[in-house]
Amino acid sequence: MSRQNDVEHLQDLMQKGELTADQANVQMVRNERFRLVINGLPARVRSALNAAVKSGELERMKKDGHKPECYYHPTFKHLAVAARNRREQEIRQASTCCLTRMIDIQP
């Protein structure tokens, strides 16, 4: 199923009253296998995801340097680790590029 189909399916379940917004947020992470937290999360979403971590539905990796915080499906830790490493590499490359350009323009 595509991401759009997943979202529409979860919205449909919520409209029918079969799923709460908190449950839908947890299910979305499980469907996507992992979710990197790049720009923060609303408090209600974070609370729902942390409750899912406590219940064992999800797992969480804390932010570590340039590696972002990540919530993930317990059986897909390897995908979450790879995505965090890619994000860290992207940030390091972007930082190097910016520093090089600043050095190039100084007299």
N, C-alpha and C positions, 0 to 999 in steps of 0.2 A: 504494500500500500504506500502511496506517496504521502509526503508530509501534509499536504493540503487535505487529502482524504482522511488522514488520521485526525486532523483538527476538526473537520466537519463531522466525523463519526462521534468524537468526544462531545462536541457541542450538541449533537442530536441526543446523546445519552443524558446530558445535563438537562436539556429541555424536557425530556420525558421523566426527569426526576430520579433516574437510575444511578446518577453519578453526581457528586458534589464538585465544585470548582477545585477544591484541594485534591480530591481523588483524580480529577482530570489532569492536573499539573503533574502529579506523580506518574500517572499512566503515560503522559507525553514523554517524560524522560525515559521511562522503560521502553517505549516504542522506538525512540531515537537511539537507544542504547547508552548514550551519555549526553550531558549538557555542560558545556564550558560556561562559567560565569565570568563574562568579560566586563560588563558595565553594571554589575550589581543586580540585585533582585528585590522586588517589592517584599516588604516584611511578611505579608500573608503567604506569599509563594515560598519564601525561605522557611517559614515555620512549617508549612506542609511538607516540604522536602526533607527537613530535619526530622520530622515525626516519622517519615517513611524510612529514614536511615535508622532510627531507633527501633523500628519494627522489623528491620531486615529486608524491606522491599527494595531499598536503594542503598548505595554506599557513597561515601564522600571523600574527596581528597582536598586538603586545605591548600590555599594559595602558597606557593613556594617560589620566592624570587619572581621571575618573569612567567612562571608556570601558573595559569589561572586556577582558581577553585573549580572543582568539577563534581557533579553528581552523576552517578552511573548505575546501570543495571549490574547486579553482582557478578553475572557470568561474562561480562564484557569489559573487565578491568583493562585488558590489553589494548582495547580500542581507545579507552579513556586516556591511558598513559601515552599512547602514540599521538593522540590529538593534543595533549598538553605539551609534549615535546616539540611538535610542529609549531605550535603557537609561540613557545619560547624562542625557537629558532627564527621565526618571522620577526619577532621583536628585536632580537639581537642583530639581525641583518639590517633592519630599518634603522636602528641606532648607529650602526657602523656607517651606513650610507649617509646619514645626516652629519655625523662627525667628519667624515671625509669631505663633504661639500663645504663645511664651515672652514676647514683647513685650507681648501683650495681658494677661497675668496679672501683670505687674510693676506695683507701685503708682506 
